[in-house]
Each structure stands twice: as structure tokens, then as C-alpha cells.
Amino acid sequence: METRASEPLVEVRGLTVRYAPGQPPILEGLDLTLRRGETVALMGPSGSGKSTLLVHLVGLRPPEGGEVHIQGRALSTLRPRELEQLRAMTIGFVFQRAALLPFLTVQENLLLALEPLPEEARGTSRARLELLLEAMQLGPLAHRRADVLSVGEAQRVAVARALIKQPPLVIADEPTGALDAANAAVVGELLLAPEENRSRAVLVATHDERVAARCDRVLKLQEGRCC
């Protein structure tokens, strides 16, 4: 019997996506499996469909063909409210830009990420807040408004926001793309620390070879498929 660490968390079969009817597909017949306990880099040139794939992995758009399963549930079978709940409970997403609420403090941005969770889960995650802030070198910034943070600080907050609810799936879209080398190294360490990723899957779309080198495996998007 498979161990928990090897269970498929995400399964994509035959995913096909076009930007518009009649245009060539940006993704065609794409298959992908992500398992608990692994970190995966998704690489490919700009325009190859990395961000498009991530959007469909979290169910923000329906594909033209194929299916995405998360924890064994086909996204196409879920009602909008069920899909929202699945995202809230299962996925931590890191955007290319931090996308923080500027009028809230660092701590408030993190606590806001817990709002969709049941009260018991919120309590457990709140207990981790200070430890997470310290681990990410954000302790002194906890009560600072997001609109006065540097780019590197804001991106570290974005990573903390994705991790605070301890989701089984973390997806990051070019999380180091706008950062200098020092901040990129910090963000890569936060996302890919082995001791933190034993029970979750992490998928990072990136151009950064240093980030890719830290991952368990690298997938390259080529002609609409992963290889």
C-alpha cells in the first residue's frame, strides 16, 4: 500500500486549453501528477503556458478538454461554493506579485487568509503565526502596513500567507521573478525547506535555475505538454 507521502494529491489528465476558439492550443493533452512530499519546478519560456496551467489547476477557469483532480475530486463536478471551499482548505497560492491588501498590516494580511477556515482550524493556524513570522524574518514588521514594505518583504509575506493555513498543496507563480538575488534565495528557502514539505506538494513555476535546483524534479512545458 502506498504511504501518505506518495499519494497523488493532484492528477491532470488530457488538459487542453485555447485562448480563443480556432486558435492553436496553449496546452494540449497535458498530463501531470503531483504527490505529497515532493517539490516540483515548472519551467518553460514566457508564453509557454505556465501561468495558464496554474490557473486551471486551481479551478479558476474550465479547460476545453481533460480533467483536473485534487484529492481525488474532479474540479468539473464541483459547484462554485464547493470549489471555493476546496481552494480555501487545500491550496496556498503565491502570485508573481505579492497581491497584499495595502491598508492592512502584515499580521492582518496573514490572519485574513484564515477567514474561510473552520474555527478550529483558524485557532491552530493562529497559534503558528508568531513562529512563522520569525522564521521568515518578518517579526519586526508584523504591525507595519503592507503598502510601505519593500518588494522583497512583501513577497516574504505572500509566502507566509500561502503557508499559514498549512495547506496540502502550495502553488507559486514566478515567486522570485521580481526579486534581487538575496531576497530570491530567502523566498526559495521558505517555499522549499525539506522539513516543511514532507506532507504537502509544492509546484513552482519559475525561470530561476537556482529555485529549480532545489526541487525534487523539474517539468518543462514544451508544445503544450510537460516533459
C-alpha positions in Angstrom: 0.0 0.0 0.0 1.3 3.5 -0.8 2.4 5.7 2.0 0.8 9.0 2.7 3.9 10.8 1.3 3.5 9.1 -2.1 -0.3 9.6 -2.5 -1.2 11.6 -5.7 -2.5 14.9 -4.5 -3.1 16.4 -8.0 -3.8 14.5 -11.1 -4.2 16.2 -14.5 -5.3 14.1 -17.5 -5.5 15.3 -21.1 -5.7 19.0 -20.2 -6.4 21.1 -23.3 -6.7 24.9 -23.3 -7.1 27.5 -26.0 -7.1 31.3 -25.6 -9.9 31.6 -28.2 -11.8 29.3 -30.5 -9.9 28.4 -33.6 -6.5 29.3 -32.2 -3.8 26.7 -31.6 -4.0 25.2 -28.1 -1.6 26.6 -25.5 -1.9 23.4 -23.6 -2.8 20.1 -25.4 -3.4 16.7 -23.8 -1.2 17.6 -20.8 -0.8 15.0 -18.1 0.6 15.8 -14.6 0.8 14.1 -11.2 1.9 15.8 -8.0 2.4 13.7 -4.9 2.6 14.6 -1.2 6.1 15.2 0.0 7.6 16.4 -3.3 8.6 19.8 -4.7 8.4 20.3 -8.4 9.6 23.2 -10.6 7.6 24.0 -13.7 9.9 25.7 -16.4 9.5 26.9 -19.9 9.9 30.2 -21.9 7.5 33.1 -21.5 4.2 32.3 -23.3 4.6 28.5 -22.9 1.6 28.3 -20.7 3.0 28.0 -17.2 0.6 30.6 -15.7 -2.3 29.2 -17.8 -1.7 25.7 -16.3 -1.6 27.1 -12.7 -4.9 28.9 -13.3 -6.6 25.7 -14.4 -5.0 23.7 -11.6 -6.9 25.8 -9.0 -10.1 25.8 -11.0 -10.3 29.5 -11.9 -11.2 28.6 -15.5 -12.7 25.4 -17.0 -10.5 23.7 -19.6 -11.6 23.0 -23.2 -10.8 19.3 -22.6 -9.4 17.0 -20.0 -9.8 17.0 -16.2 -8.1 18.1 -13.0 -8.5 16.1 -9.8 -7.4 17.4 -6.4 -7.5 15.0 -3.5 -9.5 12.6 -5.8 -12.2 15.2 -6.6 -12.8 16.2 -10.2 -13.0 20.0 -10.4 -15.5 19.9 -13.2 -18.0 18.2 -10.9 -17.9 20.8 -8.1 -20.4 23.6 -7.6 -18.9 27.1 -7.3 -19.2 27.1 -3.5 -17.6 23.7 -3.3 -14.7 24.8 -5.5 -14.2 27.9 -3.3 -14.1 25.7 -0.2 -11.6 23.3 -1.8 -9.3 26.2 -2.7 -9.6 27.7 0.8 -8.8 24.4 2.6 -6.4 22.8 0.2 -4.3 25.4 -1.7 -1.9 28.1 -0.8 -1.1 30.3 -3.8 1.8 32.7 -4.2 1.4 35.2 -7.0 4.1 36.8 -9.2 3.5 40.0 -7.3 2.6 39.8 -3.6 -1.0 41.0 -4.0 -1.3 42.1 -0.4 -4.1 44.3 0.8 -2.2 47.6 1.2 -4.2 49.1 4.0 -3.8 46.1 6.3 -0.7 45.2 8.3 1.5 42.2 7.7 -0.3 40.3 10.6 -3.7 41.3 9.4 -2.9 40.1 5.8 -1.9 36.7 7.2 -5.0 36.5 9.5 -7.3 37.3 6.6 -6.1 34.2 4.8 -7.6 32.1 7.7 -11.1 33.6 7.4 -12.5 30.9 5.1 -11.4 28.1 7.5 -13.5 26.5 10.2 -12.9 28.0 13.7 -10.9 25.0 15.0 -8.5 25.2 12.0 -8.2 29.0 12.4 -7.2 28.6 16.0 -4.5 26.1 15.2 -3.1 28.3 12.4 -3.2 31.4 14.6 -1.0 29.6 17.1 1.7 29.3 14.4 1.6 33.0 13.4 4.5 34.3 15.5 6.7 31.3 14.8 6.0 31.7 11.1 6.8 35.5 11.2 10.1 34.8 12.9 11.1 32.1 10.6 10.5 34.4 7.6 12.3 37.3 9.3 9.1 39.3 9.5 8.7 39.6 13.2 9.6 43.3 13.4 7.3 44.0 10.5 4.2 42.4 12.0 2.3 45.7 12.6 3.6 47.5 9.5 1.2 48.3 6.7 1.7 46.4 3.6 1.9 49.5 1.4 5.2 50.5 3.0 7.0 47.2 2.6 9.8 46.6 0.2 9.3 44.2 -2.7 11.3 41.5 -1.0 9.5 42.0 2.3 6.1 41.9 0.6 6.9 38.7 -1.2 8.0 37.0 2.0 4.6 38.0 3.5 2.9 36.5 0.4 4.7 33.2 1.0 3.8 33.3 4.7 0.2 33.9 3.7 0.2 30.8 1.5 1.7 28.7 4.2 -0.1 29.8 7.4 -3.1 27.6 6.9 -0.8 24.6 6.3 -2.3 23.6 3.0 -1.5 20.2 1.4 -0.8 22.0 -1.9 1.3 25.1 -2.4 1.4 26.7 -5.9 3.7 29.6 -6.7 3.8 31.6 -9.9 7.3 33.1 -10.5 7.7 34.0 -6.8 11.2 35.2 -7.3 10.8 36.9 -10.6 10.9 40.5 -9.3 13.4 39.9 -6.5 17.1 40.5 -6.2 19.4 37.5 -5.6 19.4 37.8 -1.8 15.6 38.0 -1.5 15.1 35.3 -4.1 17.3 33.0 -2.0 15.2 33.7 1.1 11.9 33.1 -0.7 13.2 29.9 -2.3 14.3 28.7 1.2 10.9 29.4 2.7 9.0 27.7 0.0 11.2 24.6 -0.5 12.5 23.8 3.0 12.5 20.0 3.2 11.4 19.8 6.8 8.3 21.8 6.0 7.3 19.9 2.8 7.0 16.3 3.9 3.2 16.2 3.9 2.4 18.6 1.1 3.2 19.1 -2.6 4.8 22.3 -3.9 4.6 23.4 -7.5 6.7 26.4 -8.5 6.5 28.0 -12.0 9.9 29.6 -12.4 12.6 30.8 -14.7 15.1 30.7 -11.8 17.5 27.9 -12.2 18.5 28.2 -8.5 14.9 27.6 -7.4 14.6 24.7 -9.9 17.8 23.1 -8.5 16.3 22.9 -5.0 13.3 21.0 -6.2 12.9 17.2 -6.3 12.1 17.2 -10.0 11.8 19.7 -12.9 9.0 19.6 -15.5 9.4 21.6 -18.7 6.4 22.9 -20.7 7.1 22.1 -24.4 4.5 22.2 -27.2 1.7 22.3 -24.7 2.8 19.3 -22.6 5.0 18.6 -19.7 8.2 16.6 -20.2 
